[in-house]
Amino acid sequence: MAGDVLDLRGVGVRRDGATLLHDVTWAVDEGDRWVIAGPNGAGKTTLLQVAAALLYPTEGAVRVLGEELGRTDVFELRPRIGIASAAVAERVPAGETVLDLVLTASYAILGRWREEYDSTDLARAAGLLEALGCGDLIGRRFDTLSEGERKRVQIARALMPDPELLLLDEPAAGLDLGAREDLVNRLGRLADDPAAPTMVMVTHHVEEVPPGVTHALLLRKGGIVAQGKVDEVFTEEHLSACFGVPLGVDRQNGRWYARTAR
Ligand SMILES: Nc1ncnc2c1ncn2[C@@H]1O[C@H](COP(=O)(O)OP(=O)(O)OP(=O)(O)O)[C@@H](O)[C@H]1O
């Protein structure tokens, strides 16, 4: 069904007199793997916040997992969505352990309090950390981790509630080359897994787009430049218009590369 996971119609977001998003109409179907790309300040994070039911639009209509924002209890909706973003990482309480950070995703909360977790929860958290290549970090404090370790732990947390929708905001930002490639390959395996949730990932760089991504949406100055099947969107014409520089684009082994045309 068109837009059964996300259905945005004529969405606009304004804050303090500034237009962050305008005229965004976008549909995401179950099983899709989307990437949202665009330059700094294009509105990517704002759009992801709307998709996460964390931000209400100023205008337009938004349905997330079939529920209309403004007419649904977002506290029931949010646990169905896994999100990894810098905004979430900044709100992790000081001293929180990696295990507790992953476990508390079951309740869509940050900071362990008095909730009860059983052995199934513990095994799932440990298994996800292992699958993301950070099983050995389970007892560490999140605030002592490197940037690359934090990114992987956050993705494990986002997957913990077995979400129907997985949102990743710049998962590879701040990673060194080896860590970026490791993460892109892991995300590629996740994208290829038919049991994995519908995915939407935000990035500035087409090099960070994992193989297996099916669709792309390009944003510039709060508006959509192009959207659709990834190979129809990641063209020299669309990427040049989106980033405001003439770009040459290559594709090799399912990965994308862009550089200024000479
Ligand atoms: N309260 C606000 N008042 C005015 N402008 C705002 C406000 N909040 C955000 N903005 C602006 O909205 C624009 C979109 O921000 P957003 O974080 O969504 O962009 P982005 O594409 O994720 O950027 P980046 O790639 O740099 O992270 C930015 O230019 C930002 O400065």
The ligand as an ORCA input file, in Angstrom:
! r2SCAN-3c Opt
* xyz 0 1
  N      14.555     27.309     15.727
  C      15.087     27.588     14.538
  N      15.029     28.842     14.026
  C      15.545     29.127     12.830
  N      16.157     28.228     12.039
  C      16.259     26.976     12.489
  C      15.732     26.581     13.750
  N      15.984     25.267     13.924
  C      16.639     24.862     12.801
  N      16.814     25.884     11.949
  C      17.457     25.847     10.629
  O      16.769     24.918      9.830
  C      17.629     24.385      8.834
  C      17.438     22.905      8.725
  O      18.028     22.276      9.843
  P      18.294     20.701      9.856
  O      19.050     20.399     11.104
  O      17.031     19.988      9.620
  O      19.236     20.553      8.571
  P      20.171     19.333      8.139
  O      19.925     19.126      6.680
  O      19.960     18.152      9.018
  O      21.589     19.983      8.379
  P      23.047     19.345      8.713
  O      23.380     18.500      7.539
  O      23.929     20.546      8.809
  O      22.918     18.571      9.981
  C      19.025     24.856      9.205
  O      19.409     25.908      8.357
  C      18.884     25.362     10.639
  O      19.776     26.425     10.910
*
